[in-house]
């Protein structure tokens, strides 16, 4: 296999730690039943394996009640559950102009049914002003939704301060942590989040098909409708209260093998220490930004001097469409990066990078300084050979 320099971890992490691969194989070989609390051995062991991961995730995010950790099919699935489960006609939502389409598109659909939204802009530093969010609140504001970090610029938002202002009038706060869970150390209380949606396959280093929605104590399960209904891991009678956790939100056969592997990745992260990995990723990102700044024709769209950021950097290279540049980087240099709108079309529009999007560079847990330098040299070489002038 050819050597690959992989800087597309904001899309999905690669490679996965060995323990993730081993768990996938072992689970399928030795357990891999349909999870049921009571049943045959395989069913019970599968259910127990999922519950252990649920407990680990609850501890990891500082939630004292593991039942409030809900497994979903993806980060998008978690966001849809939170948004469509909570909102109804007459509700108002405050969000931002740089949210992922997994937030923007469900809201656009709900607007057809009487939900109203107010998008708040960002400053030149990429930050949302908590005062702007507070001024956008209305008496009927049910939810404030914002990403912990932009998946285009990497800017970490002042979520805690925004949440504090929203809570004054009883508004719930949904935080999209797809780009920070596993890359930054935090708890639910640190953010002031009432609902935390995240993807398992990005910085948590788990496999695709895994996501999580964490519910804080302010969320009343009887007010959060499920996206799907059916049989659950607990074979409960119909007279059981319909807001029971977590069963109400996990109908059907879950991705038990993926969840088990996510648990293995989480254990690996805890052992390696997320805080230490976060510092290393920041240093790699600073090295990358410093190198990009020296290349004529490269426009960095992520703020270059940030006190807080994640390992996500977007840029444009004069004379190159992002998708064309990404193709050449992979074919000629063995370098994999992200290109396009990154599922955040409005964020790219805000940055003046619509409709073609950006080149997005995101180092990961095993990226080396030598690989960062290799990417910088390749971009410098290609910047001298533009393919178009428009």
Order of alpha helices (4+ residues) and beta strands (2+ residues): beta-alpha-alpha-beta-alpha-beta-alpha-beta-alpha-beta-alpha-beta-alpha-beta-beta-alpha-alpha-beta-beta-alpha-beta-alpha-beta-alpha
